[in-house]
Amino acid sequence: MKNKKEKKSKKKILIIIGAIVAVIAGLIIYGVVADLNQEKKLKEELDYLYEITNKEDYDEKEVNKILNRIVTTGDYKKVEVAYKKYTKDCFTILTDITSVLGNDRLSYVLTADNYQEDGKDFVKTKEYLKSAKETLEQSMIKYNDYFTEEKAMSYLDKELDDYYIDFYKDEVVGNLESDEEDEKLFDSLNSIIDLINAEEEVINFLIENKDNWQVENGSIAFTSDSLIDEYNMLLAAINNENI
């Protein structure tokens, strides 16, 4: 009788243990599946972000919408927050650069219309050229600082498991520009800065000789041939820079 009770008790215990193991296994499987779903969701989000930011005419509102939302939870949320915060800061630098490059005013500085509107002291023109140059120079410094693996990794919680750190690293560092692309960008920006410096020389020349020129019939006219020659030499230097 006693043996039967013991057998029943053991059987009951085994059933309970089996049930617990099944629950634990189920939770583990659920956790793995949920984790994989979070990773899939994040990869899709980051792929879409990469796609829309690499279009020539990207939609800034759409980019900001993606950067300001969070689609994952748990540790993947930490990865997503870090990735998007880093991307947002980098995006700000690139936006500052494009705000100068996309401004038509740079090509308007040395026109008869601008000479009439802002001459002969060119206060607004000088402020614009100074601001544009400072923006590009500061952006280049920030670009050198931010577009590095070290800076990108500084945004992520170092307490995360290696798997999440490696995932973040693969996603972020894989999208950083190559040294060759960086060099092309810096060459272009330095060319624009050289252009701004050359335009400043022309404007300073016009300020120094403000009593010796006028805008007549849509063109600038000087009081002497020597001033005409000097002005044309300054313009020729700009044209040679742009060839």
C-alpha positions in Angstrom: 0.0 0.0 0.0 2.8 2.3 1.0 4.7 1.5 -2.2 1.7 2.3 -4.3 1.4 5.7 -2.6 5.1 6.4 -3.1 4.8 5.4 -6.8 1.8 7.7 -7.2 3.7 10.6 -5.4 6.8 10.1 -7.6 4.6 10.0 -10.7 2.9 13.2 -9.7 6.2 14.9 -9.0 7.5 13.8 -12.4 4.4 15.1 -14.1 4.8 18.4 -12.2 8.5 18.6 -13.1 7.6 17.8 -16.7 5.0 20.5 -16.8 7.5 23.0 -15.3 10.1 22.0 -17.9 7.6 22.4 -20.7 6.6 25.9 -19.4 10.3 26.9 -19.2 11.0 25.5 -22.6 8.0 27.3 -24.0 9.1 30.6 -22.4 12.6 30.1 -23.8 11.2 29.4 -27.3 8.8 32.4 -27.0 11.7 34.6 -25.9 13.9 33.5 -28.8 11.0 34.0 -31.3 10.2 37.4 -29.8 13.8 38.4 -29.9 14.1 37.4 -33.6 11.0 39.3 -34.4 12.5 42.4 -32.7 15.7 42.0 -34.7 13.8 41.6 -37.9 11.7 44.7 -37.1 14.8 46.8 -36.3 16.6 45.7 -39.4 13.7 46.6 -41.6 13.5 50.0 -39.8 17.2 50.7 -40.3 17.2 49.5 -43.9 14.3 51.9 -44.6 16.1 54.7 -42.9 19.2 54.1 -44.9 17.2 53.9 -48.1 15.4 57.2 -47.7 18.4 59.1 -46.5 20.4 58.1 -49.5 18.0 59.5 -52.1 19.2 62.6 -53.9 16.0 64.4 -53.0 15.2 62.9 -49.6 12.0 63.8 -47.7 13.3 65.6 -44.5 9.9 65.2 -42.8 9.9 61.5 -43.4 13.5 61.1 -42.2 12.7 63.0 -39.0 9.6 60.9 -38.4 11.6 57.7 -38.6 14.4 59.1 -36.4 11.9 60.2 -33.7 10.0 57.0 -33.4 10.9 53.7 -31.6 9.5 50.4 -33.0 11.3 47.9 -30.8 11.4 46.9 -27.1 13.9 45.5 -24.6 17.6 45.4 -25.5 16.8 46.0 -29.2 15.2 49.3 -28.1 18.5 50.4 -26.6 20.2 49.5 -29.9 17.6 51.4 -31.9 17.7 54.5 -29.6 21.6 54.6 -29.9 21.5 54.2 -33.6 18.9 56.8 -34.2 20.5 59.4 -31.8 23.8 58.9 -33.6 22.2 59.2 -37.0 20.3 62.3 -36.0 23.5 64.0 -34.9 25.3 63.1 -38.1 22.2 64.2 -40.1 22.4 67.6 -38.5 26.0 68.0 -39.7 25.1 67.1 -43.2 22.0 69.4 -43.1 24.3 72.3 -42.2 26.5 71.5 -45.1 23.6 71.2 -47.6 22.1 74.5 -46.3 25.2 76.2 -47.7 25.7 74.2 -50.8 22.0 74.4 -51.7 21.8 78.1 -51.3 21.7 80.0 -54.6 23.0 83.1 -52.8 26.6 82.0 -53.3 26.2 82.4 -57.1 24.4 85.7 -56.6 27.1 87.5 -54.7 29.1 88.8 -57.7 26.1 90.0 -59.8 25.1 93.5 -60.7 21.8 93.0 -58.9 23.7 92.3 -55.6 26.0 95.2 -56.2 23.0 97.5 -56.5 21.1 96.0 -53.6 23.9 95.6 -51.0 26.6 98.0 -52.3 28.6 99.8 -51.6 29.5 98.6 -48.1 28.1 95.1 -48.7 27.2 94.5 -45.0 24.8 91.7 -45.7 27.0 90.1 -48.3 30.0 90.0 -46.0 27.9 88.6 -43.1 26.6 85.8 -45.5 30.1 84.9 -46.8 31.5 84.8 -43.3 28.6 82.7 -41.9 28.8 80.3 -44.9 32.5 79.7 -44.5 32.3 79.2 -40.8 29.5 76.7 -41.2 31.5 74.7 -43.7 34.7 74.8 -41.6 32.9 73.8 -38.4 30.9 71.0 -40.2 34.2 69.6 -41.6 35.6 69.5 -38.0 32.4 67.8 -36.7 32.4 65.4 -39.6 35.9 64.2 -38.8 34.8 63.7 -35.2 31.4 62.1 -35.7 31.9 59.8 -38.7 34.2 57.4 -36.9 33.6 54.0 -35.4 34.8 55.3 -32.0 32.2 58.1 -31.9 29.4 55.8 -33.2 30.1 53.2 -30.5 30.1 55.8 -27.8 26.3 56.1 -28.2 25.6 52.5 -27.2 25.2 51.1 -23.7 28.4 49.1 -23.0 26.5 46.8 -20.5 24.6 45.1 -23.4 25.4 41.6 -24.4 28.1 41.2 -27.0 25.4 40.0 -29.5 23.6 43.4 -29.4 26.9 45.3 -29.5 28.0 43.4 -32.5 24.7 43.9 -34.2 24.9 47.7 -33.6 28.5 47.8 -34.8 27.6 45.9 -38.0 24.7 48.3 -38.7 26.4 51.6 -37.9 30.0 51.0 -39.0 28.9 49.3 -42.2 27.2 52.5 -43.2 30.1 54.9 -42.6 31.6 56.4 -45.6 35.0 55.1 -46.9 38.1 57.2 -46.7 37.9 57.7 -50.4 34.4 59.1 -50.1 35.4 61.3 -47.2 38.3 62.7 -49.3 36.0 63.5 -52.2 33.6 65.3 -49.8 36.4 67.3 -48.2 37.8 68.2 -51.6 34.4 69.6 -52.7 34.0 71.5 -49.4 37.5 73.0 -49.6 36.7 74.1 -53.2 33.6 75.9 -52.0 35.6 77.6 -49.2 38.2 78.7 -51.7 35.4 80.1 -53.8 34.0 82.0 -50.8 37.5 83.4 -50.1 37.8 84.6 -53.7 34.4 86.2 -53.6 35.4 88.0 -50.4 38.4 89.4 -52.2 36.2 90.8 -54.9 33.8 92.3 -52.4 36.7 93.8 -50.4 38.1 95.3 -53.6 34.7 96.9 -54.4 34.5 98.3 -50.9 38.0 99.8 -51.0 37.2 101.4 -54.4 33.5 102.2 -53.7 33.9 105.8 -55.0 35.2 104.5 -58.3 32.5 102.3 -59.7 28.8 102.3 -60.5 26.2 99.8 -61.9 25.1 101.0 -65.3 22.7 99.1 -67.5 23.1 95.9 -65.6 26.9 96.0 -65.6 29.6 97.4 -63.3 31.5 100.3 -64.7 34.8 101.7 -63.2 36.4 105.1 -63.5 39.7 103.8 -64.8 41.1 101.0 -66.9 43.5 99.8 -64.2 40.5 99.2 -61.9 38.7 97.3 -64.6 41.8 95.1 -65.2 42.2 94.4 -61.5 38.5 93.5 -61.2 38.7 91.2 -64.2 41.8 89.5 -62.8 40.0 88.7 -59.6 37.0 87.3 -61.5 39.4 85.3 -63.7 40.9 83.7 -60.6 37.5 82.6 -59.6 36.7 81.1 -63.0 40.0 79.2 -63.0 39.1 77.8 -59.6 35.9 76.4 -61.0 37.3 74.9 -64.2 
